[in-house]
Amino acid sequence: MRARGTGRAACHHGEILQGVFLDERGRRVAGLVTLPLAGLGTRAEFTRRRDTEDVTVVPADRTKALRAATYALAECATQCQVPLCGGELRLHGDIPVGLGMGSSSSDVIAAVRAVADAFGVRLAPEAVARLAVRAERASDPLMLEGRALLFAQREGRVLEDLGAALPPAVVVGCALGGGRPVDTLALPAPADADAADVPGYERLRALLRHAVAAADPVLLGHVATESARLRQRVLPHAEFGELTAVAGRVGAVGVQIAHSGSVAGLLFDPAAPDLRGRVRGCRRALAAAGIPTTHTFHTTAPTPATPSEEPPHGRAHRGSDRPPRPDTRSRRVRLPAL
């Protein structure tokens, strides 16, 4: 067994759909569909120490990742039938914190994968999801890469596999509220929504299922916009009206907003006439409205390749470090261009 392991996990660009849905038993369950974002992520390094059961983390404030590493240690020690040990977890990443891009889930999943790699264990995505939810109460589906999924974030399970991928779209990213971080734990639990909301979310779920099957970016944009509109009751954004107005003026098919953060995007049909001109006009219009733009990307952008000799969850990729906490609440958001 290795003494040291590595792991990595990507992030996302907020949600396409989030709300309360019915599961296979007819129960109301909180669920979401995230918008994948390639290029940013967390890498973790875990070093086993057999002379102690204590686990430490650097930076020290990543307590969710620390919990996840502790739970993963117990899981892997049991699987390998070896005594429980401790170790040191180190996290590195470039995901902005508090914008609703899944930074904590990325930390947690990378930590679990690093611990498993240190034991030479390959944990199934379902096991990673279970440990992630246990560590942070709710987790984004970053451990289930590659497909369009309706995911129960508080239960760590897939409610519906919608298809191979979201419809193709070009996304112009931006940040609302000046890019100020959002305290997600202060938001109401999605499952607390009134039963009257469920039919509306189920209708959007059916429309998204059709959008994925037909690879229809226009229908994707409609679902994202309506989901974002419903979410304004929980986390209102002063710029939402201007955002949708800009989308209408520049020919975007819709808008999407992180349902627990401030990152947002305008969605364009890749086949639209003069797409480059539309994107340029969008960025100018957002700047004129005082909404900072971040980067432009495609929903179908491939995940960065992993060397063939390494498992997808191991041997950390290279990247710059993310500050432990956002240090200036009014700073213009600067996300790397993809």
Residue pairs with C-beta under 8 A, 6 or more apart in sequence:
1 80
1 82
1 118
1 119
1 120
2 48
2 117
2 118
2 119
2 120
3 47
3 48
3 118
4 45
4 46
4 47
4 48
4 118
5 45
5 46
5 48
5 113
5 114
5 115
5 116
5 117
5 118
5 119
5 314
6 43
6 44
6 45
6 46
6 113
6 114
6 117
6 314
6 315
6 316
7 43
7 44
7 46
7 109
7 110
7 111
7 112
7 113
7 114
7 115
7 116
7 117
7 313
7 314
7 316
8 41
8 42
8 43
8 44
8 110
8 113
8 313
8 316
8 317
9 41
9 42
9 105
9 106
9 107
9 108
9 109
9 110
9 113
9 142
9 143
10 36
10 37
10 38
10 40
10 41
10 106
10 142
10 145
10 303
11 37
11 40
11 41
11 42
11 95
11 101
11 102
11 103
11 105
11 106
11 142
12 34
12 35
12 36
12 37
12 101
12 102
12 140
12 142
13 34
13 35
13 36
13 37
13 101
13 171
13 173
13 256
13 258
13 263
13 265
13 297
14 34
14 35
14 100
14 101
14 256
14 257
14 258
14 259
14 261
14 263
14 264
14 265
15 32
15 33
15 34
15 35
15 100
15 227
15 256
15 257
15 258
15 259
16 33
16 34
16 35
16 166
16 208
16 220
16 223
16 224
16 227
16 256
17 32
17 33
17 150
17 201
17 204
17 205
17 208
17 223
17 224
17 227
18 30
18 31
18 32
18 33
18 190
18 227
18 231
18 259
19 30
19 31
19 32
19 190
19 193
19 197
19 200
19 201
19 204
19 227
19 230
20 28
20 29
20 30
20 31
20 190
20 191
20 193
20 197
20 198
20 201
21 28
21 29
21 30
21 31
21 150
21 159
21 198
21 201
21 202
21 205
22 28
22 29
22 198
22 202
23 29
23 152
23 159
28 191
28 193
28 195
28 198
29 152
29 154
29 155
29 159
29 191
30 138
30 152
30 153
30 154
30 189
30 190
30 191
31 150
31 151
31 152
31 153
31 159
32 140
32 141
32 150
32 151
32 153
32 259
33 148
33 149
33 150
33 151
33 162
33 166
33 208
34 102
34 140
34 141
34 142
34 151
35 166
35 171
35 256
35 265
35 299
36 145
36 166
36 299
36 301
36 303
37 101
37 297
37 338
38 297
38 301
38 302
38 303
38 304
38 338
39 297
39 301
39 304
39 336
39 338
40 93
40 94
40 95
40 101
40 335
40 336
41 93
41 94
41 95
41 106
41 110
41 317
41 319
42 91
42 92
42 93
42 95
42 103
42 106
42 107
42 109
42 110
42 322
43 91
43 92
43 93
43 110
43 316
43 317
43 318
43 319
44 65
44 89
44 90
44 91
44 92
44 107
44 110
44 111
44 113
44 114
44 316
45 89
45 90
45 92
45 114
45 316
46 69
46 87
46 88
46 89
46 90
46 111
46 114
46 115
46 117
46 118
47 87
47 88
47 118
48 85
48 86
48 87
48 118
48 119
49 85
49 86
49 87
49 88
50 83
50 85
52 85
52 86
53 84
53 85
53 86
54 86
55 66
55 69
55 70
55 73
55 86
55 87
55 88
55 89
56 66
56 86
56 87
56 88
56 89
57 63
57 65
57 66
57 69
57 88
57 89
57 90
57 91
57 111
58 88
58 89
58 90
58 91
59 91
59 324
60 324
61 324
61 325
62 89
62 91
62 107
62 324
64 104
64 107
64 108
64 135
64 136
65 89
65 91
65 104
65 107
65 108
65 110
65 111
65 135
66 89
66 111
67 134
67 135
67 136
68 107
68 108
68 109
68 111
68 112
68 131
68 132
68 134
68 135
68 136
69 87
69 89
69 111
69 112
69 114
69 115
71 112
71 131
71 134
71 135
72 111
72 112
72 115
72 116
72 123
72 131
73 84
73 85
73 86
73 87
73 115
74 84
75 123
75 127
75 131
76 115
76 116
76 118
76 119
76 121
76 123
77 83
77 84
77 85
77 119
79 119
79 121
80 119
80 120
80 121
82 119
87 115
87 118
89 111
89 114
89 115
91 107
91 110
91 111
92 316
92 319
92 320
92 321
92 322
93 103
93 106
93 107
93 110
93 319
93 321
93 322
94 319
94 320
94 321
94 322
94 336
95 101
95 102
95 103
95 106
95 322
96 103
96 179
96 263
96 322
96 326
96 333
96 335
97 103
97 181
97 322
97 323
97 324
97 325
97 326
98 180
98 181
98 182
98 183
98 261
98 262
98 326
99 175
99 179
99 181
99 182
99 258
99 261
99 262
99 263
99 333
100 182
100 184
100 258
100 259
100 260
100 261
100 262
100 263
101 258
101 261
101 263
102 140
102 142
103 322
104 136
105 132
105 136
105 139
105 140
105 142
106 142
108 131
108 132
108 135
108 136
108 139
109 128
109 132
109 139
109 142
109 143
110 316
112 123
112 128
112 131
112 132
113 123
113 128
113 313
113 314
114 314
114 316
116 122
116 123
116 313
116 314
117 311
117 313
117 314
117 315
122 311
122 313
123 131
123 313
125 143
125 144
126 156
126 157
128 143
128 313
129 139
129 141
129 143
129 144
129 156
129 157
130 156
132 139
132 143
132 156
133 139
133 153
133 154
133 155
133 156
137 154
138 153
138 154
139 153
139 156
140 151
140 153
141 149
141 151
141 153
141 158
144 151
144 158
145 303
145 312
146 164
146 165
146 303
147 161
147 162
147 163
147 164
147 165
148 161
148 162
148 163
148 164
148 165
148 166
148 208
148 212
149 158
149 160
149 161
149 162
150 158
150 159
150 160
150 162
150 205
150 208
151 157
151 158
151 159
152 158
152 159
154 189
154 190
154 191
160 205
160 209
162 208
162 209
162 212
163 209
163 212
163 213
164 212
165 212
165 299
165 300
166 211
166 212
166 220
166 299
166 300
167 211
167 212
167 214
167 215
167 216
167 217
167 219
167 220
167 299
168 215
168 217
168 270
168 298
168 299
168 300
169 217
169 220
169 221
169 253
169 267
169 268
169 269
169 270
169 298
169 299
170 267
170 268
170 269
170 270
170 275
170 279
170 296
170 297
170 298
170 299
171 256
171 265
171 266
171 267
171 268
171 296
171 297
171 298
171 299
172 252
172 265
172 266
172 268
172 279
172 282
172 283
172 286
172 293
172 296
173 263
173 264
173 265
173 293
173 294
173 295
173 296
173 297
173 335
174 243
174 263
174 264
174 265
174 266
174 286
174 291
174 292
174 293
174 294
175 262
175 263
175 264
175 291
175 292
175 294
175 333
176 237
176 238
176 239
176 240
176 243
176 257
176 262
176 263
176 264
176 291
177 237
177 238
177 239
177 262
178 292
178 329
178 330
179 262
179 292
179 331
179 332
179 333
180 262
180 329
180 330
181 261
181 262
181 326
181 329
182 235
182 260
182 261
182 262
184 260
184 261
187 234
187 235
187 260
188 234
197 230
200 230
201 230
204 223
204 226
204 227
207 219
207 222
207 223
208 219
208 220
208 223
210 216
210 219
211 217
211 219
211 220
211 223
212 220
217 253
217 267
217 268
217 269
217 270
217 271
218 253
218 269
220 253
220 254
220 267
220 299
221 252
221 253
221 254
221 255
221 267
221 269
222 253
222 254
223 254
224 254
224 255
224 256
224 267
225 244
225 247
225 254
225 255
225 256
227 256
227 259
228 240
228 255
228 256
228 257
228 259
228 264
229 240
231 257
231 259
232 240
234 259
235 259
235 260
237 243
237 257
237 262
237 264
239 289
239 290
239 291
240 257
242 289
242 291
243 255
243 257
243 264
243 266
243 291
244 255
246 252
246 266
246 282
246 285
246 286
246 289
246 291
247 253
247 254
247 255
247 266
247 282
249 281
249 285
250 266
250 278
250 281
250 282
250 285
251 268
251 272
251 278
252 266
252 267
252 268
252 278
252 282
253 267
253 268
253 269
254 266
254 267
255 264
255 265
255 266
255 267
256 264
256 265
256 267
257 263
257 264
257 265
258 264
263 294
266 282
266 286
268 275
268 278
268 279
268 282
269 275
270 298
272 278
279 296
283 293
286 292
286 293
287 293
292 332
292 333
294 333
294 334
294 335
295 335
295 336
295 337
295 338
296 337
296 338
297 338
301 338
304 317
306 312
306 317
307 315
